[in-house]
Amino acid sequence: MRRSPRLRRLESDWTALQQLRADSSLFDFIIPNTTFAGPPETYVVQIRGRGLWRPEGSDRVLLREGHEILVRLGAAYPRMIPELVWRTPIFHPNISAHGAVCLGGYSTHWAPSLQLDELCVMLWDIARYANYDANSPYNRAAAHWVRAQKQFSFPIDSRPLRDRMAWETGPRRPGSPASGPCAATSGPPRGSAAADPVVVDAELVFVDDQIVAAQIVTAEIAAGAAGSAETGVEGERRDNHLPVLYIS
């Protein structure tokens, strides 16, 4: 039987994400237990890299290791944009307090040719502040903060998502522009000096029940990164092979 364009695209995305996993030491994904006999329609994307978050009721913005994003490829995909929900704490102008993600022009003029692995690269660039737009925010508090802050130098994490490929081809030339979905990038220029750290120690931080080596600026930041880490979704599993059953 002839496969539909949607089914062929789901299979292509599935293959692309497996290749991205092989090309990256930062990227992984979980496929929820489902009942659809075909390629995945739902992913929980996991990125092991630095971002920022702000504890509720606090004015302090802290480093965080690890991000988790729910990606649902609806019935109209790829003609329509996937549903995106940022599930781990993050403080970013283009991500709302409830986890809604702004993709700039892609939010209103989605490009069906944009494959899922390319979207994951965009999400990582947003998380690490390689790409952000403080002029059209989903989180106004984060937009005000990013315009005034002098604590951090952007991007927070210099590694590309396909970092294993970068090791083979060499580092990107300093100062070369970052690509991404946001219409404009606001705030301190990339490469600007960050505030001097109080203490810099190599420590081990637990993130999602795994030990992660990290450079921790203060004990409070280490506690924030470790204490805010969330475990994976119950009933979900990792699998390098195409599962038999998925949600319709």
N, C-alpha and C positions, 0 to 999 in steps of 0.2 A: 504494500500500500504506500502511496506517495506521502511523504512527510510534509506537514505544513511549514510555511516560513517561520512561524513562531517556534515550532519544535526544533527546527534546524538551528535557530538562534540560541535556544536554551542549551542545546548540545555544544554549540560553539563557545558559549560563555563558560560552560562547565569545563571544557578543555583548557580555555584561557586561564581560568582560576587555578587549575592544577599546575599549569606552567608557571604562573606567578608565584605560587607556593615554592616551586623548585628554584626560582630566581631570587628569592628573598629569605633572609633570616628573620625578618620582622613580621611577615604575613602568614596568617593561617585562617581557616574557616571551619565552621561546624555546620552540618546539615541537620535540621530538626527531623525527628521521626515523623514520617508522613505516609500517606496512602495513595500517592499518585505514581503510577508505573511509567516513569520517564525521567528525564534529566531534572535536576533541582529547580524549583521555583522560589525557594526561600533559603537564604544563607544567613549565618551569623558570622560576620567578618571580624577577625581579631588582628590587631596590630600592636606589636610589642615595641613601642617607641614613646618618646617623651611628648607631653602636652602640658596644658595648664588646667587647673581647676580651682574653684573657690568654695570652701566649706560654707554651708548654709549659716547665715547669721554672722559671718566673718568678713572683714575687709581685706584679708590677706589672700593673695593669689599664689598658689604653690605649684611646684612641679608634680607631674603624675606620670607613672610608667604604665602603659597599657590602655587600649581602647577597644570597645566592642560596639559594632553597628549592625542592626538588623536590616537586611535587604530583602524585600519581597518583590518578585517579578510578577506583576498582576496580569490579568487576562488580556489587557491591551498592550502589554510589553511585547516587542520593543518600540511600538508606535508611541507609547506613553512612558513617562519617566517612572523608574522604580520607586516604591515606597521605601523611605530611609528613616530610621529611628536610631539616634545615638543613645546607647543604653548605659554607658558608663559616664561618671561625672566629667564635665568639661566646661571651661569658661572661655567662650569664643564669640565674637560679634555675629557670626553667621550661623550659630547653632542656638536654638531657643532653650529655655530652661526645661522644656518637656522633651527635648531631643530632636525637634524638627530641624532639618538641614537645608540651608539655602545654597543652591548651586549657581547663583548669579543668573546669567542669561539662559542657562540650561533649564532653570525652573519654569520659565515661561515659553521657551523655544527649544524644546528637547530635540536632540539629534539622535534619531534611531540608529545611526551608524556607530555611535559611541558604545563600545563593548564594555562588559562588566569589569574586566581587569583594568581598563583605563579609568573607569569610575572609581575604583579602589585607590588608584594612584592619586586622584583628585582628593579623595577623602583624607588620605594621609597628609597631603600638602596643606589641607585645611587644619588638621589636628596639630601640626607642628608649626603653624603660623608662617609657612612658606607662601600662603595665599590667604588673604582676608580682605574684607571690605567693611570699613568702619562707617561708611557713608550711607549704607542701606542695611542696617543691622536687624537681626532677629533677637539680639540681646543688647539692649541699649546700655546697660551697665558695663558690659564688656567693651562696647564701642567707646564709651567715655574713658574707661580705664586704659585702653590700648593707645589712645591719643596722648595721654599724659604720662604713661609709665616710662621709667628709666631703669627698671630693675633687670629686665631680660633683653638679650639680643636675639633678634629673629633671623632665621628660623630657630625654634627651640631645639630641634634635632636636625643635624645637617645631613643625615643619611637619606638617600633616595629609597623608595620602596623596593626597587629591584637592586638592592645593595650588592648582591652576589655578582651581578653583571657588572656593576661599577668597579668592583675589585679587579675584574678582568680587564676592563677598558681604561681604568684610571679615573681619578677624581674629576668632577666637573670644574671647569675654569672658574676661579673665584670671581664673583660679580656678575656672572651670567644670569639672565632673568629666569625666574621660576614661572612655570606655566600652570594654569588652573582655571577654575570656572568663574572666579569673582571678577566683576567689571573693573574694579580698581583696588589698589593696595594702599592702605593708609597707615600712618603711625611712624615710629622711628625708623630710619633707613636701616636696611639690612647691613650687618657688620658694625653697627654702632656699638660703642663700648657699653658693657653691662656693669652694674654695680659690683664692687669688689666683694667676693664671697667672704663670709666670716670664717668658715672652716671648710676645707675640702678634704674629705676622706673617702677612700674606696670602701664601700660597705656592700653587704648583701641585703637585698630587699625582697620580701615575699610579694609576688604579684600573681594572682590567680593560682595560688598554691604552688607556684614555681619560684625558685630562687633566681633572682636577677641581679647581676653585678651592675652597680651604678655609681656615678660620682655624685655624692650627696652634699649639698651646700650646707645645710644645717640639720641637726637631729630632728627638728620639727618638720622639715620638708620630707625627710625620710619616713617619719611616722605618718605624715599625710599621704604619701604615695603608697605606703604599705597598707595603711588602715582603710584607704578608700577603694582598694582593689576588690573587685567583685568576682565571684565564682561564675562558672559557665551555667547555662540553663539546664535544669534537670531534664533528663530524658533525651538530651541531644548527644550526638556522637561525632567523632572524627572518622573520616574514611577516605582513603586515596582512590577508591574504586567506585564506580557508579552504583549507588544503592538501587535496590529493586523497587522500593515503594516510596512515594512522596505525596505531599498534599496536592490536591487538584486546585 
